[in-house]
Amino acid sequence: MTKTIQTEKLASTLPGLLMLPLFLVGAAAFGRAGILSLQAEPGVVGFGFLFLGFFCLFCLSGLFVVNPNEARVVQLFGDYVGTVKEDGLRWANPFYTKRSVMLRVRNFESAKLKVNDHDGNPIEIGAVVVWKVVDTAEACFEVDNYEHYVNVQTEAAIRTLASHYPYDAHIEGDFSLRGSADEVAARLKTEIQERLEKAGVRVIEARLSHLAYAPEIASAMLRRQQAGAIIAARQRIVEGAVGMVEQALDLLQRSDKVKLDEERKAAMVSNLLVVLCADREAQPVVNTGSIY
C-alpha cells in the first residue's frame, strides 16, 4: 500500500487573550467555592469544585504564542491535526503537542566542495541558496530534519551541476561554469528545487559563491588561460592590421599618386604587417635611392 504524502492544513484555534482571563476567573471561582464547601461541610461537592478549579488551571497549558513568520504544527497523540499560522497568543487543546517551524527566508552557504567538472578537471565550487518552508507538514513529516536535508541535498545538486559544465568554454557560444553565470544559476536552482520538493521547501535563489581550479592544477590552468588570452589578442591585432593594410592600399590606388606593381604591393603589405603586428617598436630604414 502506497503511503500518501502528508500535506499542510490549517488547524482551528481560539484567541488566547479571550481564553486566558476566562480560565483564570474559572479557576479562582471554582477553587474558592470548593474550599468554602469543604470548610462548611466536607463532601463530594467541595472536591468537585476543586477539581474544576484544577481543570481550569490545566487548560491554561493550552496557551501558546505564534510569532510573526512562524508556524506551529499541531499533533494529537501522534496524529497530525493541522498547522497554526495566526500571529499572537492562541489557545488549543492542552493535549496537543506543538512543534515550531520557521517560515522566514533563510540563507545556506555550502562548503567549498572539490569536484570534477565536465572535462574531468578538479575544481573547487561553492554556492549560496536562499530558501524558505512553504509546507510545514511535509517539512516535519516527510523528512527527518528538513534543515539538514536542505544542506545535504544542496551539496549533492552542486556536485551534479559541476559535472554537466566545463570550467571554461573551449568553443565560443558553449556554456561554462565561469562564463555562463545566469544559465548555471538557473540550472542550479532547478536541481535543488527538484530535490527539496518533498520537504516542503521552496528555493528562491541559488548562485555560485566560489569557483576556482583545485590547487594542484591551478598554475597549469593559469598558464593555459594566459596563452588563450595572448592568442585571442594576437588574432584581434592581425585582423586589425589586415584591415588597415587593405585601407592603405585602397587609398593609394584611388589617389593615383603612387603606382605600385604586384611585387611592391606585396613588399608594402609585408612591411606594414610587421610594423603593426610586432611586439616592439619598428626600426625605420631610410631609403636614399630609388624606390625601384
C-alpha positions as CSV (number, residue, x, y, z in Angstrom):
1,M,0.0,0.0,0.0
2,T,1.4,3.4,-1.0
3,K,1.8,5.9,1.7
4,T,0.1,9.2,1.0
5,I,2.2,12.4,1.4
6,Q,1.2,14.5,4.3
7,T,0.2,18.0,3.2
8,E,-0.4,21.1,5.2
9,K,-3.8,22.0,6.5
10,L,-4.9,24.8,8.9
11,A,-5.8,24.0,12.5
12,S,-8.6,25.9,14.2
13,T,-7.6,27.6,17.5
14,L,-9.1,30.2,19.8
15,P,-7.8,33.6,20.7
16,G,-5.6,33.3,23.7
17,L,-6.4,36.8,25.1
18,L,-10.0,35.6,25.4
19,M,-9.3,32.3,26.9
20,L,-6.7,33.4,29.5
21,P,-9.0,35.6,31.7
22,L,-11.8,33.0,31.3
23,F,-9.7,30.2,32.7
24,L,-8.2,32.4,35.4
25,V,-11.5,33.5,36.6
26,G,-12.9,30.0,36.4
27,A,-10.0,28.5,38.4
28,A,-10.3,31.2,41.1
29,A,-14.1,30.9,41.3
30,F,-14.2,27.1,41.4
31,G,-11.3,26.9,43.8
32,R,-12.9,29.3,46.2
33,A,-16.2,27.5,46.0
34,G,-14.5,24.2,46.7
35,I,-12.6,25.5,49.8
36,L,-15.7,27.1,51.2
37,S,-17.7,23.9,50.7
38,L,-15.1,21.8,52.4
39,Q,-14.9,24.2,55.3
40,A,-18.6,24.3,55.7
41,E,-19.4,20.6,55.1
42,P,-16.9,18.2,53.6
43,G,-18.3,16.3,50.7
44,V,-18.3,15.4,47.1
45,V,-19.4,18.8,46.0
46,G,-16.4,20.6,47.5
47,F,-14.0,18.2,45.9
48,G,-15.9,18.6,42.6
49,F,-15.4,22.4,42.7
50,L,-11.7,21.9,43.5
51,F,-11.4,19.5,40.6
52,L,-13.0,22.1,38.2
53,G,-10.6,24.7,39.6
54,F,-7.6,22.5,38.8
55,F,-9.1,21.6,35.4
56,C,-9.2,25.4,34.6
57,L,-5.6,25.7,35.6
58,F,-4.7,22.7,33.4
59,C,-6.5,24.3,30.4
60,L,-4.0,27.2,30.7
61,S,-1.3,24.9,29.4
62,G,-3.2,25.1,26.0
63,L,-2.0,28.7,25.6
64,F,0.9,29.2,23.2
65,V,2.5,32.1,21.2
66,V,2.9,32.2,17.5
67,N,5.5,34.8,16.4
68,P,5.5,36.5,13.0
69,N,6.7,34.3,10.2
70,E,6.4,31.3,12.4
71,A,4.0,28.3,12.3
72,R,3.1,25.7,14.9
73,V,2.5,22.1,13.7
74,V,-0.1,20.6,16.0
75,Q,-0.5,16.9,16.7
76,L,-2.8,14.9,19.0
77,F,-1.2,11.6,20.2
78,G,0.8,11.4,17.0
79,D,-1.9,12.3,14.6
80,Y,-1.4,15.5,12.5
81,V,-4.2,17.9,13.4
82,G,-3.1,21.0,11.4
83,T,-0.8,24.0,11.3
84,V,-1.4,27.3,13.2
85,K,-0.2,30.4,11.4
86,E,-2.1,33.2,13.1
87,D,0.2,35.5,15.0
88,G,-0.2,36.2,18.7
89,L,-1.4,34.3,21.7
90,R,-3.6,31.3,20.8
91,W,-5.3,28.5,22.7
92,A,-5.8,24.9,21.6
93,N,-6.4,21.5,23.2
94,P,-3.9,21.1,26.1
95,F,-3.2,17.6,24.9
96,Y,-1.9,18.9,21.6
97,T,1.8,18.8,21.0
98,K,3.1,21.9,19.1
99,R,6.2,22.0,17.0
100,S,7.6,25.3,15.9
101,V,8.6,25.8,12.2
102,M,10.2,29.0,11.0
103,L,8.7,30.5,7.8
104,R,11.4,33.1,7.4
105,V,13.6,33.3,4.3
106,R,17.0,31.7,5.1
107,N,20.4,31.5,3.5
108,F,22.6,28.5,3.2
109,E,26.2,28.8,2.1
110,S,27.7,25.5,1.2
111,A,31.3,24.5,1.9
112,K,33.9,24.7,-0.8
113,L,33.5,21.3,-2.5
114,K,36.2,19.7,-4.5
115,V,34.7,18.0,-7.6
116,N,35.5,17.3,-11.2
117,D,34.0,19.4,-14.0
118,H,32.6,18.1,-17.3
119,D,36.2,17.8,-18.7
120,G,37.4,15.9,-15.6
121,N,39.4,18.8,-14.2
122,P,39.4,19.1,-10.4
123,I,37.8,22.3,-9.3
124,E,36.6,24.0,-6.1
125,I,33.0,25.1,-6.1
126,G,30.5,26.5,-3.6
127,A,27.0,28.1,-3.7
128,V,24.6,30.2,-1.7
129,V,21.0,29.1,-1.6
130,V,18.0,31.3,-0.4
131,W,15.1,29.2,0.7
132,K,12.0,29.0,2.9
133,V,9.5,26.5,4.2
134,V,6.2,26.6,2.3
135,D,4.6,23.4,3.5
136,T,5.0,22.7,7.2
137,A,3.5,19.2,7.2
138,E,5.9,18.0,4.5
139,A,8.9,19.7,6.3
140,C,8.0,17.9,9.6
141,F,6.8,14.5,8.5
142,E,8.3,13.7,5.1
143,V,12.0,14.1,6.1
144,D,13.8,13.5,9.3
145,N,15.3,17.0,9.7
146,Y,14.4,19.5,7.0
147,E,17.3,21.9,7.7
148,H,19.9,19.1,7.4
149,Y,18.1,17.8,4.4
150,V,18.4,21.1,2.7
151,N,22.2,21.2,3.4
152,V,22.9,17.7,2.1
153,Q,20.7,17.9,-1.0
154,T,22.1,21.3,-1.9
155,E,25.7,19.9,-1.9
156,A,24.6,16.9,-3.9
157,A,23.0,19.3,-6.5
158,I,26.2,21.3,-6.7
159,R,28.2,18.2,-7.4
160,T,25.8,17.2,-10.2
161,L,25.8,20.7,-11.7
162,A,29.6,20.8,-11.8
163,S,29.7,17.5,-13.8
164,H,27.5,18.9,-16.5
165,Y,29.6,22.0,-17.4
166,P,33.3,22.7,-18.1
167,Y,35.1,25.3,-16.1
168,D,35.8,27.3,-19.2
169,A,34.2,27.1,-22.7
170,H,36.7,26.0,-25.3
171,I,34.3,26.9,-28.2
172,E,32.7,30.3,-28.3
173,G,29.0,30.1,-27.5
174,D,29.2,27.0,-25.3
175,F,28.1,27.1,-21.7
176,S,30.6,27.0,-18.9
177,L,30.7,27.5,-15.1
178,R,32.8,30.6,-15.3
179,G,31.2,32.3,-18.4
180,S,27.5,31.4,-18.1
181,A,26.6,32.7,-14.6
182,D,22.9,33.2,-15.3
183,E,22.3,29.9,-17.0
184,V,24.3,28.0,-14.4
185,A,22.3,29.7,-11.6
186,A,19.0,28.8,-13.2
187,R,20.1,25.2,-13.6
188,L,21.4,25.0,-10.0
189,K,18.1,26.4,-8.7
190,T,16.1,23.8,-10.7
191,E,18.4,20.9,-9.5
192,I,18.0,21.9,-5.8
193,Q,14.2,22.5,-6.1
194,E,13.6,19.1,-7.6
195,R,15.5,17.5,-4.6
196,L,13.7,19.6,-2.0
197,E,10.2,19.4,-3.3
198,K,9.2,16.5,-1.0
199,A,10.5,18.5,2.1
200,G,8.0,21.4,1.6
201,V,10.8,23.8,0.8
202,R,10.9,26.4,-2.0
203,V,14.2,27.7,-3.4
204,I,14.0,31.4,-4.0
205,E,17.5,31.9,-5.4
206,A,20.7,29.8,-5.9
207,R,24.0,31.1,-7.2
208,L,27.7,30.1,-7.2
209,S,29.7,31.8,-4.5
210,H,33.1,30.2,-5.1
211,L,34.7,28.8,-8.3
212,A,38.3,28.0,-8.8
213,Y,40.6,25.3,-10.1
214,A,42.0,22.9,-7.5
215,P,45.4,24.0,-6.2
216,E,47.2,21.1,-7.9
217,I,46.3,22.3,-11.4
218,A,45.7,26.0,-10.7
219,S,49.2,27.1,-12.0
220,A,48.9,25.0,-15.2
221,M,45.4,26.3,-15.9
222,L,46.5,29.8,-15.3
223,R,49.2,29.4,-17.9
224,R,46.6,27.9,-20.3
225,Q,44.3,30.9,-19.7
226,Q,47.2,33.3,-20.3
227,A,48.1,31.5,-23.5
228,G,44.4,31.7,-24.7
229,A,44.3,35.4,-23.9
230,I,47.5,36.0,-25.8
231,I,46.2,34.1,-28.8
232,A,42.9,35.9,-28.8
233,A,44.7,39.3,-28.6
234,R,47.0,38.3,-31.5
235,Q,44.0,37.3,-33.6
236,R,42.5,40.7,-32.9
237,I,45.7,42.5,-33.7
238,V,46.1,40.6,-37.0
239,E,42.5,41.3,-38.0
240,G,43.0,45.0,-37.3
241,A,46.3,45.1,-39.2
242,V,44.9,43.4,-42.3
243,G,42.1,45.9,-42.3
244,M,44.5,48.8,-42.0
245,V,46.7,47.4,-44.9
246,E,43.6,47.0,-47.1
247,Q,42.6,50.6,-46.3
248,A,46.1,51.9,-47.1
249,L,46.3,50.1,-50.4
250,D,42.8,51.2,-51.4
251,L,43.6,54.9,-50.6
252,L,46.9,54.7,-52.6
253,Q,45.1,53.2,-55.6
254,R,42.4,55.8,-55.6
255,S,44.8,58.7,-55.2
256,D,46.8,57.7,-58.3
257,K,49.9,59.4,-56.8
258,V,51.9,56.3,-56.4
259,K,51.9,53.4,-58.9
260,L,52.8,50.0,-57.3
261,D,53.2,46.8,-59.1
262,E,52.3,43.5,-57.5
263,E,55.7,42.9,-56.2
264,R,55.9,46.3,-54.5
265,K,52.4,45.8,-53.1
266,A,53.5,42.5,-51.6
267,A,56.5,44.2,-50.0
268,M,54.4,47.0,-48.7
269,V,51.9,44.6,-47.2
270,S,54.7,42.6,-45.5
271,N,56.3,45.8,-44.1
272,L,53.0,47.1,-42.8
273,L,52.1,43.8,-41.2
274,V,55.5,43.6,-39.5
275,V,55.1,47.1,-38.1
276,L,51.5,46.7,-37.0
277,C,51.8,43.2,-35.5
278,A,55.3,43.5,-33.9
279,D,55.7,43.4,-30.1
280,R,58.3,46.1,-30.3
281,E,58.6,49.5,-32.0
282,A,59.7,49.2,-35.6
283,Q,63.2,50.5,-36.5
284,P,62.8,52.7,-39.6
285,V,65.2,52.3,-42.5
286,V,65.9,55.3,-44.6
287,N,65.9,54.6,-48.4
288,T,68.2,57.1,-50.1
289,G,68.0,55.5,-53.5
290,S,65.1,55.0,-55.9
291,I,62.0,53.1,-54.9
292,Y,63.0,50.6,-57.6
